[in-house]
Amino acid sequence: MYSSTILPALCVGLAAAAPAMEQRQAGYAATTTWEFTGNTLPTGLTASTWQVDADKPGLLNHRFDAENVVVQDGAMLLTVPGGQQGQQTISSAEVATFSVLYGSVRVEAQLTEVAGVVNGFFFYESDSQEQDIEFVTDPESFSNKDSPSGGRELQYTNQATQGQEDTMKYGSAPSDITSAIHEYGIDWSPGSTKYYLDGELQYEFTTNVPTEPSAFLINNWVNGDPYWTLGPPKTDAVMKVTKITLAYNP
């Protein structure tokens, strides 16, 4: 289903107040809500078909294949197929919106439990114009071991611009992050990136805030890096998205 009306985003166990939602969206020129009925991607979402080559020895390439994005049973499923051990290029999944200049996005999703991938929500124009919410599924990843809890946490990052260091913080992940729907949000405005989980502000970054028109992307991928994804997964790693709401300036 494709809708250009302003609709409140709700997640399991959390009902965001309609007035607050309308106030958040009021500062933007348009709002689009995607829900997943039938068996095809709704208008305005595109399955990525491109390859990211490894930039360091020992890492894996990952290729986004459209067949790994499926709409069924009211959800969009992004899958990294299992059984790709020994391959240099790992088939992965990603979807993208049109480009916007500043926006407020909310995604209702259930992340994958299968170790060996990363699930991401992010605005992206280039490696120096990027702001992310990411979840690394393997507890043995050094990125998880380095977290405050020493376990799997959400990672919020504004990628470095103009020679700066990344702006990055860890945030606690819900205990049922891989078994229930939660709402992930980013508010991107001039000079500010705000990150939300289930309607609650987690962080506001005022450094490395992108300034170029960017698409919003959701992906599920692997590069084999012991400091990042590890993997590839032994079995299918499936990320489920049930709703996306994007308020934006075209």
N, C-alpha and C positions, 0 to 999 in steps of 0.2 A: 504494500500500500504506500502511496506517495501523497503527502499532504503538505500544503504550504500555509496552513493555519497554525496559530500558536496553541500548543497543547502541553499540559503539564507532564513532566517525566516522573514516573513513579517506579520505585524499585521494591522488591520483596522486603517487607518489614519496615518500609520507610515511605511515607506519603508526603511529598514536598508540597508546601502550601501554595495554592494557585496564585494568590496575590504576589508572593515572593518570586515565583516563576515569571509572571507577567512583567514585574519590575525589572528583572534581570534581562529579559528579552527586549524590553522597550527601547533600549539604546541602540538597537541594530535595525538595519533596513528591512531584513527579511528573516523568516524562520521556516525551516524545513524539518519535518519529522518523517523518519523512515521506520515502518514496521514491516514484518516479513510474513506475507500471506502468499499462497500459491507456491510456485517452484522456481521463480526467476528473481534476479536482483531488481529492486525497484529503481525507477529512473533517478539519476543523480549519483548513484553508486557504481563504481567500475572495479572489476577484479583486475588486479595488477598482473602483468605478464612481462617481467623483466628479471635480470639476473644481477646479483651483487657478488663480485669476485672477491676472494679472500685478499686482504691487504697485508697479511703476515704469513710466513712459512708455518705449515702445520695446521692452518685453519681451513675450514671448508667454505666453498661457494654455496650460496643459496639462491634458488630460482623460484620466483612466484609464478604459480601455474593456476590458470582460471578454473580448472577442474577441481581444485582443492577448496573452492568456495561454493557452498551448496545452500539453497534455501529449502527448508522443509519443516513441517510441524510448528510453524509460527516462529522460526528462528533462522538466523544466518549462521552456518557452521563453517569455521575456518580450520582446516586440517593440515597437519604435517603427518604424512603417512609413515607408519612404522616400517621397520625392516629395511632401512636404507643404509645400514652399516656397511662400511667399505667403499661407499661412493664418495666422490670428490665434490659433487654438486647435489645438494639436498633440496628436494621439491618442498615448497612451503606455500603459505597462503597470505593474501593481503587484499584489502579493498581501500579505495580512495574516493573522496568527494571532489567536487570542483574546488578551485582556489578561492580563498576569501582573504580579506584584509581586516584582521581582528574578528573575534567571534567568541561565542559561548557555546560549549558542546557538553552534552550529557549522553553517556552510553550505558545501557543496562546489559550486563554480561555476566556469564559464568566462565571462569578461567579453567584451564586444563590442569589436571592433577599429574599427568604423565611427565616424568622427568626428561629433560633434554631439549627444552624449547624456551623461548621467551614470548610472552604475550604483551603487545604494546598498543597504546592509544596516543596519537601525537599529531601535532601540526608540523608540516615539513615542506620546506622549499629547497634546502640544501643542508649539508652537514653543519653549517654554521648558522642556520636559520631553522631551529628545531626545538620543540618543547614536548617532553614525553612523560607518560606514566607507563612503567614497565614492571612486569612480574616474571622473574626467572624461576622456572619450576623445579630445577634440580637443587636440593639442599646442599649438595657437595660443591656447587659453584663457589669460587672464592668471593664473588660479589655478594653472595648470601652469608658466607662465613664471616665476612668483614662487616656485616650489619650489626647494629647495637645489640640485637638479640642473638646473633650468631645463627639465625635461621632465615626462612623465606620471608622477606618483607617487600612492600611496594617501594619502587624507586622513582623519585620525581626529579627530572633533570631539564634544565635549559642548557643546550649545548653551547660550547664556547664560541664567542664571536670576537673578531678583531684581536686575536692572540691572547684572549683571556682564558682562565681556567673554567671548566664546566661549573655551573651552579647546580648542586645536587644534594638531596636529602633523602634519607630512608623514612618510611612511614609504616606503622603496624598494618599488617594484612588481616582481614577478618578470618576467624578460624574456619569458616565455611566458604572461603573464597573460591574453592573448586567444586562446591556442591550446591551453591545457591546463587541467585542473581544478586549482584550489587551494582550500584550506580557510580560511575567514574566520570569526573568532570574537569574541564579546563575552561577558565575565563581568560581570554587573551585580549588585552587592551593596550594602548600606547604606554610603554614603560612598565607594564605589569603582567605577570603570569600568575594566576591563582589556581591552585589544584584542590580538588574536592573528592571526598569519598562519602557516598551515601548522604550527600547534601551538606556535609560538614567540611569547612575549610581546613585543609591540612597545612598548606604553605602558601605564602605569596613571595615570588621572586621579582626583584626589580633590576637584576643584572642579567645580561645575555638574553634580553627579551627580543624576539624577532621583530623585524620591521618590514619584511617583504611579504607579498601575497603568497599564501601557502594552502595546500590541500590538507584536509584532515584524513588521517589514515588509521586503520586498525590492522594489526598483523600478528602472525603466529609463525615463528621461523627459528632457525638453528644455524650456528656457524662452527660448532665444535670447540670453541675456546674454553679452556678450563677456568678462566677468570670470568666467563660470561655464561653461555648457554650450555656448555658441555654437549652431550648428545652425539649423534641423532637419537631420537626416541626409539625404543624397542617396539612399541605398539603405537597405534594411531593416537596422536595428541590432538584433541578437538576442543576448540574454543567456541563458545556459544554466545551469540549476540541477539537480543530480543527487541531492542529499540535504540534508535539514535535520534537526538534532537539537536539541531544546529541553528543558532541565531547568529547572523553574520552580516557583514557588509560585502557585497560582491566586489 
